[in-house]
Amino acid sequence: MRRLYIDFDGVVMDTIPTLYRDLEKKGISLDDDESVRTAFFAEYDFSQVIKDKYILNDSINCINKLIKSKRFEISFLSHINSLREGTVKIRYLRRHFKNITIILVPKGVSKTKMVHSKDAILVDDFSGNLREWNETGGIAVRFSKDLESKGYKVIDRLDKLLDMFDKNGDLIC
């Protein structure tokens, strides 16, 4: 059984467009000083974007298919901007999944520093995370609604991992 880490934002939930829109409404640019964004996210009500209506491509049902397949040891691995965000994510995920490990990574810390990436799979939408994952011996799979690979194996639904990996969790394509 192979270790599988699933990112949250941009993979399980389509939160990023709403977060960026809300930053823009407050006049905050992604180019602004990090402390400005940090202050914004410390006060942001993440419960307005972490809702079932933002589920990406049936991800909750797809994860349940992955669990039933028994091919992977699944964990969520998600960057967070604040403890408030982490709390909302945990509550949401626990409503749907009782026995999956949830690992929250402070923004600015590499996911590869939080877990052992060697020979493990990471499904993420951000190429920077995937590049680091590959560099440390992991298997990077890009999640993209438009199947834009950016040089990685790409999926647009999490249950497509069942076509990509055999019953032992070994890559077949």
Residue pairs with C-beta under 8 A, 6 or more apart in sequence:
1 70
1 71
1 72
1 73
1 168
1 169
2 71
2 72
2 73
2 119
2 120
2 121
2 165
2 168
2 169
2 170
3 72
3 73
3 75
3 116
3 119
3 120
3 121
4 66
4 72
4 73
4 74
4 75
4 120
4 121
4 123
4 161
4 169
5 74
5 75
5 76
5 77
5 103
5 111
5 115
5 120
5 121
5 122
5 123
6 12
6 63
6 74
6 75
6 76
6 77
6 123
6 158
7 76
7 77
7 78
7 122
7 123
7 124
7 125
7 126
7 129
7 143
8 15
8 76
8 78
8 89
8 93
9 15
9 16
9 19
9 78
9 79
9 125
10 16
10 56
10 124
10 125
10 126
10 143
11 56
11 59
11 123
11 124
11 125
11 143
11 158
12 55
12 56
12 59
12 60
12 63
12 76
13 49
13 50
13 54
13 55
13 56
13 59
14 54
14 55
14 56
14 145
15 49
15 50
15 54
18 48
18 49
18 54
19 44
19 49
20 30
22 44
23 29
23 30
23 37
23 40
26 40
28 36
28 37
28 40
30 37
37 81
38 81
38 82
41 81
41 82
41 84
41 85
42 81
42 82
42 84
44 81
44 82
44 84
44 85
46 84
46 85
46 88
46 89
47 88
50 88
50 89
50 92
52 60
56 143
56 145
57 145
57 156
57 157
57 158
58 157
58 159
59 157
59 158
60 96
61 159
62 157
62 158
62 159
63 74
63 96
63 97
63 100
63 158
65 158
65 159
65 162
66 72
66 74
66 158
66 159
66 161
66 162
67 74
67 97
67 100
69 162
69 167
71 162
71 165
71 166
71 167
71 168
71 169
72 121
72 161
72 165
72 169
74 100
74 101
75 100
75 101
75 102
75 103
75 115
76 89
76 93
76 100
76 101
76 102
76 103
77 103
77 105
77 111
77 114
77 115
77 122
78 89
78 102
78 103
78 104
78 105
79 104
79 105
79 106
79 107
79 111
80 86
80 89
80 104
80 105
80 106
80 107
81 107
86 104
89 102
89 104
90 102
90 104
93 100
93 102
94 102
103 114
103 115
105 111
105 114
110 129
110 132
111 117
111 122
111 124
111 129
111 132
111 133
112 132
112 133
112 135
112 136
112 138
117 133
117 136
117 137
117 138
118 136
118 137
118 138
119 137
119 138
119 139
120 138
120 139
121 138
121 139
121 140
121 141
121 161
121 165
121 169
122 129
122 130
122 133
122 138
122 139
122 140
122 141
123 141
123 142
123 143
123 155
123 158
123 161
124 130
124 133
124 140
124 141
124 142
124 143
125 142
125 143
125 144
127 142
127 150
127 151
127 152
130 140
130 141
130 142
130 150
130 152
131 140
133 139
133 140
134 140
139 171
140 152
140 153
141 152
141 153
141 154
141 155
141 161
141 164
142 148
142 149
142 150
142 152
142 153
142 154
142 155
143 154
143 155
143 156
143 158
144 150
144 154
144 155
144 156
145 156
146 156
147 154
147 155
147 156
148 154
153 164
153 173
155 161
155 164
163 173
164 171
164 172
164 173
165 171
165 172
166 172
